[in-house]
Structure formats: structure tokens, C-alpha cells
Amino acid sequence: MAGEPLILLPPSEGKASGGDGPPLDLDSMSFESLNPARARMAKALDQLSRRPRVARKLLGVKGAALERAKLDNATIQESPTLPAIERYTGVMYDAIDYRSLDAGAREAFGRTVVIMSGLFGMVRPSDMIPTYKLKMGARLLRSKTCAAAWKPLISKSLASAGGPGVIWDLLPNEHSAAWDPSTVPHGARFTVRFVERAASGQLKTVTHLSKLLKGALVRHLVSNSAEAGAAESALPLVAGFSHPEGYAFDPDLTTEIGRTTELVFVKN
């Protein structure tokens, strides 16, 4: 919808098990141009997950977690599905708390949010997906990371969609590597950083709470999607954001390079 933002989120490391949806149907998913690559990725993940030594290196886990991941990856085509917003769990998604959003914010979430996935490239919150294990930085195809394999395809897909006025890029570095902002038309791109100010005045970037903080920010954005979708109203919107952990927007620390603005939130 014109005037609304594009909000880019990472998936969660943890995923809900099971589901009550039908088996994976790529043709029913958003961004259909990605389907040939999705099919190749799923096939490669299935095959490599069946090779014990390769699977351990590829998936980055061991013991019971490795056995669970291998089983999930080997049954991608036939296991039940859930909407992506229910499949992805973890700190950020708990903080978003999708079910508690009002109807308007849930609708805005469905329209504006895109979740980057090592296996599927991009998914919308309503896309039906199985449980799986694959990081964006994993080397799945011809020694390429998933991010490198997806980058030209995701960038082209986003560009062909016409481009939003505002992009909220809340991706960690591993997932940011899966697209090229310079090829996607947009008016402004916002990234965020959370810092704490010590008594000495020194600033320290927060890492352990970043997922929780981003989740709360996403709730604010989708609850005010019209303002979040316009560059001129985005800064007043975050200035009025009252974060539950005490972080507040600091315009003096915010930096702008080209069409990318890093918004800094500070806790004193």
C-alpha cells in the first residue's frame, strides 16, 4: 500500500515445532520469483542434512539439537506448516507479541513486514512454512553463503515491487548481506542502534537486549504505519516512542549517510 513502510526483519533461531497447515507449497508463497531458488535450496538442505559430518558443520549445532535439525530438514516437503509469524519464536518475536496487536496493527504487520530467511529468501508473516534449520551465513550451494546466493534475487524482487518510500532495516549484519539497498528504489532507509551511557559519559552499544528492543520498536511502527512510511514523519514518530526498557531517541547521535539514517536510542 502506498505510503506504508517496508520493515525488514530476521527470522528467529528458534522455531515452533509441529503445525496444522498443509505441507509446503511454494506456489502459495509470496515473492513467487524466488521459487526456483527455494526449490534448489530445499533440495540441497535435505541432501546435506543426511550426511552426518557435513550436517554438523552446515547447521552449527550438535548432539540432540543436531539430530532434531537433521530430521526437520529431511522432512521439509511433507511436514506440517504454520504461518511464519507463528513459526518464528524467540526474544524479538515475543516482544512483538503479534497476537496482542490490535486489528489495524496486525493488518499493517502483514502488509509491511518481510522476514529474511536462509532457506526461503523472503517470506511474509502469513506464508505457511515448515520448521527447518538453516542460518543465512551457512554455506549451502557451491560454498556460497545463503546470503550471497540470495542477494541478487532478493534485491531484484524488492526492486521490481516498485520500492517503498521508507525502509526500516532491522536486520543483523548476516541478514543485511542478503540484499543490496543501492538497487532497491526508496526514499529513505533507517537502521537502529541501542546504546547505554555510563556515568562517565561513555557510550556502549547494547547487544544482549537488541532483539527485545527491536521487537518493541516494531510494535510501534506497525501501530503507526502511515507515519512510519514517510521520511518526514519518521523522526517525530521515533522521538515520541517510549521504550519499556528506558531507551529514548537521541537526535544528536543520529547520523545520515546518503539515504541511510542510523537512529540511535540511548539509556542513561
GULO-843087 format. One line per field, with one value per residue (C-alpha): x, y, z; residue in three letters. Coordinates in Angstrom, 1 decimal. Each point is the difference from the previous one (the first is absolute). Layout:
GULO-843087
X [X, ...]
Y [Y, ...]
Z [Z, ...]
residuo [ALA, ...]
//
This chain:
GULO-843087
X [0.0, 1.3, 1.4, 0.8, 3.5, 1.9, 1.2, 2.8, 0.4, 2.2, -1.6, 0.5, 2.6, -2.7, -3.1, -3.3, -0.4, -2.9, -2.8, -3.5, 0.5, 0.5, 3.5, 2.2, -1.5, 2.5, -2.7, -2.0, 2.8, 0.7, 2.8, -0.6, 3.1, 2.0, -1.6, 2.6, 2.8, -2.2, -0.4, 3.8, 0.8, -2.5, 1.3, 3.6, -0.9, -1.7, 2.9, 2.8, -1.9, 0.1, 3.8, 1.1, 3.3, -1.2, -3.2, 1.8, 2.1, -2.8, -2.6, 2.4, -1.6, 0.8, -1.5, -3.8, -0.3, 1.8, -2.2, -3.1, 1.2, 1.0, -3.5, -1.7, 2.0, -0.5, -3.8, -0.5, -2.1, -2.5, -0.1, -2.9, 0.3, -0.8, -0.2, 3.4, -1.0, -0.9, 2.9, 2.6, 0.5, 2.6, 0.7, -0.9, -3.2, -1.0, 0.5, -2.1, -2.7, -2.0, -3.2, -0.3, 0.1, -3.3, -1.6, 1.4, 3.5, -0.2, -1.2, 2.9, 2.4, -1.1, 0.3, 3.3, 2.2, 2.4, 2.0, 3.4, 0.5, 3.1, -2.3, -2.8, 1.7, -2.9, -3.4, -3.0, -1.4, -2.9, 2.0, -0.4, 3.4, 1.3, 2.5, 3.7, 3.5, 2.2, 1.8, 0.4, 3.8, 0.1, 1.8, -2.6, 0.5, 3.5, 1.6, -2.0, -1.7, -3.8, 0.3, 2.2, -2.3, -3.1, 1.4, -0.6, -3.3, -1.4, 1.3, -1.7, -3.2, -0.2, 0.9, -2.7, -2.6, 0.4, 1.8, -1.5, 0.6, 1.6, 1.9, 0.5, 3.0, 0.0, 2.3, 3.2, 3.1, -0.4, -3.4, 0.8, 2.5, -3.0, -1.1, 1.5, -1.8, 1.6, -2.0, -3.4, -1.9, -0.8, -0.2, 1.7, 1.5, 0.1, 2.2, 0.1, 2.5, -0.6, 2.7, 0.4, 1.7, 2.2, 0.5, 3.2, -1.9, 1.4, -2.4, -0.1, -2.0, -2.6, 0.1, -1.6, -3.3, -0.1, -2.6, -2.3, 0.4, -0.6, -3.2, -1.4, 0.9, -1.8, -3.2, 0.3, 0.6, -2.9, -2.3, 0.9, 0.6, -1.0, 2.5, 2.7, -0.4, 0.9, 3.5, -1.2, -2.1, 2.3, 2.3, -2.9, -1.5, 3.1, 0.5, -3.3, 0.8, 0.0, 2.1, -0.9, 3.7, 0.6, 1.7, -0.8, 0.8, 3.0, 0.1, 3.5, 1.5, -2.0, 2.1, -1.0, 2.0, -1.7, -3.5, 0.8, -0.5, 1.1, -2.4, 1.6, -1.9, 1.7, -0.5, 1.7]
Y [0.0, 3.4, 2.0, -3.0, -1.1, -3.1, -1.6, -2.6, -2.5, -3.0, -3.4, -1.6, -2.6, -1.9, -1.1, -1.5, -3.7, -1.7, 1.8, -0.6, 1.4, -2.1, -1.0, 2.7, 1.5, 2.4, 1.2, 1.4, 2.1, 3.6, 1.1, -2.7, 0.9, -1.5, -3.5, -1.6, 1.0, -1.1, -3.5, -0.3, 1.1, -2.4, -2.9, 0.8, 0.4, -3.3, -1.8, 1.6, -0.5, -3.7, 0.0, 0.0, 1.8, 2.5, 0.6, 0.9, 2.6, 1.4, 0.3, 1.1, -2.1, -3.4, -2.7, -0.2, 3.4, -1.3, -3.2, 2.1, 2.4, -2.8, -1.6, 3.4, 0.7, -3.5, 0.4, 3.5, -1.1, -2.0, 1.5, 2.2, 3.8, 3.0, 3.7, 1.5, 2.3, -3.0, -2.1, 2.5, 0.3, 1.5, 3.3, 2.4, -1.7, -0.3, 3.7, 0.7, -2.2, 0.0, -1.5, 3.0, 2.6, 1.6, -1.0, 3.0, -0.6, -3.7, 0.9, 2.5, -2.6, -2.4, 2.6, 1.6, -2.6, -2.2, -2.7, -1.0, -3.8, -2.0, -2.7, 2.0, 3.3, 2.2, -0.9, 2.0, -0.6, -2.0, -2.3, -3.6, -1.6, -3.2, -0.1, -0.1, 0.9, 2.1, 3.2, 2.8, -0.3, -3.8, -1.1, -2.1, 0.3, -0.1, 1.3, 3.2, 1.3, 0.1, 3.8, 0.1, -2.4, 2.0, 3.5, 0.6, -1.8, 1.8, 3.4, -0.5, -1.1, 3.0, 2.3, -1.4, 0.6, 3.7, 1.0, 1.5, 3.6, -1.2, -3.1, -1.0, -2.3, -1.8, -2.8, -1.2, 0.0, -3.6, 0.7, 3.5, -1.8, -1.6, 3.1, 3.1, 3.3, 1.9, -2.0, 0.4, 3.3, 1.7, 3.5, -0.8, -2.9, -0.1, -2.3, 0.1, -0.3, -0.2, 1.3, 0.5, 3.0, -0.7, 2.5, 1.0, 1.0, -2.8, -1.7, -3.7, -1.8, -2.4, -3.5, -2.3, 1.9, 1.0, -2.6, 1.0, 3.7, -0.5, -2.0, 2.9, 2.4, -2.2, 0.2, 3.8, 0.1, -2.2, 1.7, 3.3, -1.3, 3.2, 2.1, -2.8, 0.0, 3.7, 1.3, 3.4, -1.6, -2.9, 2.1, 1.5, -3.5, -1.5, 3.2, -0.8, -3.6, -1.0, -3.1, -2.3, -0.5, 3.7, 0.7, 3.3, 1.3, 2.4, 2.2, 1.3, -3.5, -0.9, 0.0, 0.2, -1.3, 0.4, -1.4, -2.1, 1.4, -1.8, 0.8, -0.3, -0.7, 0.7, -1.2, 2.2]
Z [0.0, -1.0, 2.9, 2.2, 1.0, -0.8, 3.3, -0.4, 2.8, 0.6, 0.8, 3.4, 0.8, 1.9, -1.7, 1.1, -0.7, -1.7, -1.7, -1.3, -3.6, -3.2, -1.2, -1.5, -3.3, -1.5, -2.5, 2.9, 1.4, -0.5, -2.4, -2.5, -2.1, 2.8, -0.4, -2.3, 2.5, 2.9, -1.5, -0.6, 3.6, 1.5, -2.1, 1.0, 3.6, 0.1, -1.7, 2.1, 3.3, -0.6, 0.0, 3.7, -0.2, -2.6, 2.0, 3.2, -1.7, -2.2, 2.8, 2.8, 2.8, 1.5, 2.2, 0.3, -1.7, -3.1, -0.1, 0.2, -2.7, -2.3, 0.4, -0.6, -3.1, -1.4, 0.2, -1.3, -2.9, 2.0, 3.5, 1.1, -0.3, 2.1, -1.0, 0.2, 2.8, 2.1, -1.1, 1.0, 3.8, 2.2, 1.7, -2.8, -1.0, 3.7, 0.3, -3.2, 1.6, -3.3, 1.5, 2.5, -2.8, -0.9, -3.3, -1.9, 1.2, -0.9, -3.5, -0.4, 1.3, -2.7, -2.7, 1.0, 1.5, -2.0, 1.8, -1.5, 0.0, -0.8, -1.5, -1.7, -0.7, 1.1, 1.6, 1.0, 3.5, -1.4, -2.2, 1.1, 0.8, 1.6, 2.8, -1.2, 1.0, -2.3, 0.8, -2.5, 0.3, -0.6, -3.2, -1.8, -3.7, -1.6, 3.1, -0.2, 3.1, -0.2, 0.2, -3.1, -1.9, 0.8, -0.4, -3.7, 0.1, 3.1, -1.3, -3.4, 1.6, 2.3, -2.8, -2.3, 2.7, -0.7, 3.2, 3.2, 1.1, 3.3, 0.8, 3.7, -0.2, 3.4, -1.3, 1.6, -2.2, -1.0, -1.5, -1.3, -2.3, -1.8, -1.9, -1.6, 1.1, -2.9, -2.5, 1.7, -0.6, 3.3, 1.5, 3.3, 1.9, 3.7, 2.1, 3.8, 2.8, 3.7, 2.4, 3.8, 1.4, 3.0, 2.9, -1.7, -3.1, -2.0, -2.4, -0.4, -2.8, 1.5, -1.5, 2.6, -0.1, -3.7, -1.0, 2.8, -0.8, -3.7, 0.7, 2.0, -2.8, -2.6, 2.1, -0.1, -3.8, -1.0, 2.4, -1.8, -3.5, -1.8, 1.9, -0.2, -3.8, -0.6, 0.5, 1.3, 2.8, 0.9, 2.3, 2.0, 0.2, 1.7, 2.1, 1.6, 0.5, 3.7, 0.3, 2.9, 0.9, 0.2, -3.4, -1.7, -3.4, 0.0, -3.2, 0.9, -0.4, -3.2, -3.2, -3.6, -3.0, -3.3, 0.3, 3.1, 3.5, 3.1, 2.9, 3.4, 3.2, 3.3, 3.5, 2.6]
residuo [MET, ALA, GLY, GLU, PRO, LEU, ILE, LEU, LEU, PRO, PRO, SER, GLU, GLY, LYS, ALA, SER, GLY, GLY, ASP, GLY, PRO, PRO, LEU, ASP, LEU, ASP, SER, MET, SER, PHE, GLU, SER, LEU, ASN, PRO, ALA, ARG, ALA, ARG, MET, ALA, LYS, ALA, LEU, ASP, GLN, LEU, SER, ARG, ARG, PRO, ARG, VAL, ALA, ARG, LYS, LEU, LEU, GLY, VAL, LYS, GLY, ALA, ALA, LEU, GLU, ARG, ALA, LYS, LEU, ASP, ASN, ALA, THR, ILE, GLN, GLU, SER, PRO, THR, LEU, PRO, ALA, ILE, GLU, ARG, TYR, THR, GLY, VAL, MET, TYR, ASP, ALA, ILE, ASP, TYR, ARG, SER, LEU, ASP, ALA, GLY, ALA, ARG, GLU, ALA, PHE, GLY, ARG, THR, VAL, VAL, ILE, MET, SER, GLY, LEU, PHE, GLY, MET, VAL, ARG, PRO, SER, ASP, MET, ILE, PRO, THR, TYR, LYS, LEU, LYS, MET, GLY, ALA, ARG, LEU, LEU, ARG, SER, LYS, THR, CYS, ALA, ALA, ALA, TRP, LYS, PRO, LEU, ILE, SER, LYS, SER, LEU, ALA, SER, ALA, GLY, GLY, PRO, GLY, VAL, ILE, TRP, ASP, LEU, LEU, PRO, ASN, GLU, HIS, SER, ALA, ALA, TRP, ASP, PRO, SER, THR, VAL, PRO, HIS, GLY, ALA, ARG, PHE, THR, VAL, ARG, PHE, VAL, GLU, ARG, ALA, ALA, SER, GLY, GLN, LEU, LYS, THR, VAL, THR, HIS, LEU, SER, LYS, LEU, LEU, LYS, GLY, ALA, LEU, VAL, ARG, HIS, LEU, VAL, SER, ASN, SER, ALA, GLU, ALA, GLY, ALA, ALA, GLU, SER, ALA, LEU, PRO, LEU, VAL, ALA, GLY, PHE, SER, HIS, PRO, GLU, GLY, TYR, ALA, PHE, ASP, PRO, ASP, LEU, THR, THR, GLU, ILE, GLY, ARG, THR, THR, GLU, LEU, VAL, PHE, VAL, LYS, ASN]
//
